[in-house]
Amino acid sequence: MSIVGIEAMNFFAGTAFLDVRKLATHRGLDMSRFENLLMREKTVALPYEDPISFAVNAAKPLVDALSADERDRIEMVITCTESAFDFGKSMSTYCHDLLGLNRNCRLFELKNACYSGVAGLQMAINFVLAQTSPGAKALVIATDVSRFMVEEGGDALSADWSFAEPSSGSGAVAMLVSDRPHVFQIDVGANGYYGYEVMDTCRPSADGDAGDTDLSLLSYLNCCENAWLEYAKRVDGADFVNTFAYLAYHTPFGGMVKGAHRNMMRKLVKATPRDVEADFERRVTPGLVHCQRVGNIMGATAALSLASTIDNGNFETPQRVGVFSYGSGCCSEFFSGIVRKEGQERLRALRAAELLDRRYELSMQQYDQLLEKSRALRFGTRNTVPDADFIPEARTVLGRPTLVLKQIKEFHREYEWL
């Protein structure tokens, strides 16, 4: 058996967003540099939203669509994140419980910066291919949250935030992996992976990031090229231009993807600037649409780019999509699969893209107030009750039940549906 892939897929991008152009103006950023981000909006996590609420809200429509027997065949739940709040307990246990899944299930978590979502997907793919439990499914949930916070006695903006603040978002992508790949059928064995140690970005403390922006860009470009070259070695006849109708890149911000694609087209096919621009618009832009409205959601971003490609591409006939994932530190992978009209219809039926339009737009004043409140959800918070009255309009803005964090009591997180 070599048929495997994503049976069902959904993404959740919260209840509130910020217009990043307004943010850049508010912060007094260099607008000529800001334009290079190619960003429009970013999802902002409210006090009662966290990686688990995002994850479960993404996964629940997939689980609810299954019969009882099908739900019981989910034998693996993998959470993929760099936003975990415990060094030992996996968030997969919370997700498993809140989704009401069978207890005969493997539950674990993966961390590898922005590569984690694809690492989880590939692990699930190989579990299905191994056929050690024929007919079993795996639920992979990539979920990450960015929380900028103001220290007591500090300024509203740290210089270290710079252009990371407009591009960092929050959200989750859930993927049900099985031998019935209705949404995305994996090209089995068509993988090029490439990794090495580099100190480009990291989280040396539980609530802080550090990094070298220039080094990160160079590492991304290097990995993109070499992961593709390894893919081309393994896949006879693979051609960067002609093999793939679309390309879904890990998207820290749109400008980084555009630079990477330009680099690939120049090196591999000596493309002219005009040809690069046309190819970018045709094959890459569909994958940026949702990413430009949600922001960089780290481990979930490559999956969000794939979902955006499926949502916005033309699949009247089956098309091959190439996917590139990069995680700082670093590890990267280029892989591919087939999308059919059925997959697009199934994804669109969940109406996740419509929810982006329903999110509540935060004012700059509300956003700055939120930076103060973010301290209440630091890593290792023992007891707290999130401020449920902060922007109450956002709690029901999506027009459907959503899971929110109710309280943290002796480190244990409790949730409720609104």
N, C-alpha and C positions, 0 to 999 in steps of 0.2 A: 504494500500500500504506500503510495507516494503522493496522495492528494491530501493537502492540508492547507490551512490558512485561517483567515478571520471569518467566522460564521456570522457574527453580528458586531457592530461597533457603534459607540456613542460618545459624545463629549459633553462636558458641563463646564460653563465658564462663569459661574457665580451669578450674583444678583445686582452688582454695582460695577460701574466702570468710570474711567476718567478719560477725558479728551487729552491726549498727550501733547498736542500743540499748545493747549491752554496751560498745561503744566510747565512746558518748556519756557513759555513766556513768563509765567509766574516765578520761575526760578532764575530768570535772566540768563538762560543758556544762549550760546552762540547759535542763532537760528540757521545759519548756513551749514553748520555741522549737524544740527537737528534734522534737516531735510534729508541727509544721507541715511538716517535710520529707516526711512520708509515705513513709519509706524503711524497708526491713526488713533487707536484706543488701547487701554489696558484694563483688564479685570482687576479689581481691588477687593481683597478679602475683608469682609466686615468682622466686627468683634466676635460674632457667633458663627463664623465660617472657618473651617480648618481643613487640613488635607483629607481627613476621613469624610467630612460632610461633602466635599467636592467629589471624592471617589465614589461614595455610595449613590449620590445623585446622578453620576454618570452611568453607573452599572445597573441601577434598579430597573430602568426600562428594558434592558436586555434580559434580566432574570425574570421579570414579570411576563415576558412574552413566551417563556418556555412552559411546557407542561410539567406536572409534578415529576414525572419520570425523567424528563430531560434535565430538570434542575438537579436531580439526584446524580446525574452523570458528571456534574462539575466536581472533579476530584482534585483540583489544584487551584488555589487562589494565590496569586503573586501580586504584591504591591511593590511598585517601583518608584523611588522617591529620593530626594535629598532634603526633605522637609520633615523627617520623622522627629518625634518628640520623646523618644525613649531609646536608650542604647541597647536594650534587650528585647522588650516586647514589640512584636511586629504589628503594624497597623492592619495587616491582613486579617488578624483575629477579630478586630472590630468590624471590618467590612463583612467578613463571613457571617458574623452574628447578626448584624443589622439587615443583611440580605436574606436571612433565614435559610442558609444552605445546609446540606447534609454534613454531619459531623465526620463522616468517613472521607476526609479531605486533607490534603497537604496544604499548610498555611505558612508562608514565609515572605520575606522582603528582600529586595535587591537595592543596593546603592552603588552607583557608578556615575555620579554627576548626571549630565544630560543624556548619557548613553543608556541609563537604567531601563527605560521603557522598551527599547529594542532588545536589550539583554533579556528582559522578561519574556518578550514575544518570542525570541529565538528559543529560549528554554521550553516554553509551552509547545512550540512547533515540534521540537525534538521529542518531547514527551508523547505527543500524539503519533509521530512517526514511529516511535519505538514499539507501539502496539503491545505494551505490557498490560494494558487495560483497554482492550478494543472497545471503541465507541465512547471513551471518556472525553471530557471537555476540560479546558483550563480557562480560568478567568484571570486576565491580566489587567491590572488597573495602574496606570501611571498617573501620579497625582503630586502636584507641587504647589506651594504657596510662597509668595514673596511678601514679607512684612518688613517694611522700613519703619524704624521706630526712633523717637527722639529720646535721648538720654536726659535724665533730670539735670537741670542746670546747664544743658547744652543748647546749641543753636538748632534751629528748625531743620537745617540742612547740613549734613557733613560733606566735606569736599570729596570724600571717597564715593559718594553716591553718583555724582556727575551725570553721565548719560546712561547709567544703569537704571536709574529710577524711572525714566519714561518707557524703557523697554521691558522691565520685569513685570510679569503678570502672575495670575493664579488660575488654576484650572485642572481638569482631569480628563483622561481618555480611557474608556473601558473597552476591552477587546475580548470577545469570546472566541477561543481558538479550538478548532475541531477538524474532523475529516469531512466537514460539509462547508467549504469555504465560499459561502454565498457572496460575501462582500469583497474579499481579496484573496485570491488563490496564489499561494507562495510558489515561486520557481524553486523547487527543492534542489539544494546543492549550489544554487547560484548566489554565492556570498563572497564578498571580499572584505576581510577585516584587517585592521592595521592599528597598532597601538605602541606606545612607548611612554616613559616617564618624563613629564614636563610640568613645571610649576607655573601653569598659566593662570588658572583660577582655583580657589579652594575655599573651604570653610574651616579654618583652624580653631574656631570657637563655635559653640552651639548656635549663637545668634549673630554671627558676624561673617562677612565674606572678605576675601582678599584676592588680589589678582593683578596681572599685567595685561592690559587690554591689547597692546600690540603683539605680545607673545601669543595670546589666545587666538588672535586673527591669523597669525602665521601658522600656528599649529592646526587650526581648522582647515586652512588651505592645503597644507601638507597632507593631512589625513584624507581630505576629499580626493586629492589626486591619487594617492597611493592605495586607498581602499578600492577606488575604481580600477586601477591597474591590476590589482590582485583579482578582482571580479573578472576582468577581461581575460586573465590567464586561465581562469577556471571555466569560463563559459565560451565555448568555441563560437567564433563569429560575432561576438558582442561588439557593438559599435555605439559610442556615446551619443551620437546624433540620431542614428536611424533605428536603433533597437527600442527606444522608449518614446512612447507618445507623450508622457509627462514625467517630470522629475519632482520628487518631494524631498526637500532639504530640511534638516534640522535648522530652525529659524530663531537664533537669538534676537535678530531684528532683520527686517527685509533687506537693508543695505548690505549686510554681511553675506547674505545669500547671493545677491546680485554680483558682488565682487568675486565670490567663489565660482559662480557660473561663468563669469567673464574669463576668469583665469583658466578654467577647464576648456572652454571653447577656443581660446587663443592657443593654448599648449597642444591640445589634441588635434584640432582641425584647422588651425591658423585662420580662424574666422575673422572677418572684418568687424569693426564696431557696429555697423548697421546690421550685419547678420546676427551678431551677439544679441543686440537689442530685440530683434524680431523673434529670435529663438527663446529668449527670456520671457517675453510676453506670451508666447504661445504655449510653452511647455512648463514654465515654472510659476508664473503668476497665479494660476488656479490654486496652487498649494499655499500661497501667501495670504489669500483672502481672509481666512479666519485668524491666522496668526497675527495679522496686522490689527486685529480688533481685540485680541486677548492678551498679547504680549508673550514674552518668553516664559513658558511653563516648564522649563528644564527637562526633566525626564519624560514629560508627556509631549514635548514639542514636535519631535519627528512624527509621532502618531497623529498629532493635530494637523500637521502639514499633509499627511496622507489622507486624513478625513476631508480636509479642505479640497484636495485634488479630486477626490471621488465626488464630492458635493458639487464642484464647479466645473469639472471637465466634461467633455463630450464622449459618451460611451455608448452611442448607438450601435457600434460594433465593439467587440472586446479589444481592450488596449493594455499594453504593458506599461507599468509604472516603475521607475527606478526610485529607490529610497536611500538617502544618505543620512546616517546618524553620527553625531560627534558628542563625546563627553570629555570635559576637561580632565586633564590629569595624566594620561588620556587613553581613550579607546574609541575606535570608529568602525563603521561597517557600511558597506554598500550592498544592497540586496534588491530583489525585484519580485513582481508578481503581476497577475492579470486581474483587471477589473472589468466587469460586464454591466450591462444596463440594469440587471437585477440588483447588483450590489449598490448602485447609485440610488435606485428606488427604495431599497431597504433602509439605507442611511437617511435619506430625505424624509422617510415616513416617520422618523423619530422627532423631526422638527427641531433639532438642536440648534440649527442656524437661526431659526426664527426667535429663539430665546435671547440671542445676542441683541436683537432689536428691542427687547422688552426690559433689559437691564436699566437700573436707575442710574442717571448721570450725577456723579458727585460734583459739588461745587468745590472750588479751591479751599474755602473755609472749612467745609466738612472734611475734606481730605486731610488738611493739616490737623484738625481735631482727632482724626483717626490715628495719626502718627503717635499722638500721646497715648491713646488707648491701647496701642499694640504692645506696650510693655506688660500688660496683664496676661498675655499668652506667650511669655518667654518659654524657652526650653526648660523642662523640669518643673513647670508650674504645679503646685501641690493642691491648692484650693482656689477656685474663683468662680464667679457667676458672670458670664459675659453680659454686657450692657444690651439687653434686648430692645431698649427704647431708643437706641441710636439709629436714626433714620428708619423709623417704623414702616415707612412706605415701601422700603426695599424688601421687606419680609414677604410680601404677597405679590410683588410686581410681576413675577413670572406667570401667575395665573394657574399654578398647579402646585401640589404639595412638594415641599422641599425639606430636606433634612438639615437641621441646624444643631450646633453645640448648645446644650442646655446648661451644663455646669461641669466643673472638674472638682471631684471630691476625693481627697486622699489619693491624688494622682490619676484616679480612674475617670475617664471621660464618659459623660452621659449625654444622649442625644434625644431629640424629639422631632416629630414631623409637623410642619405648619402648612 
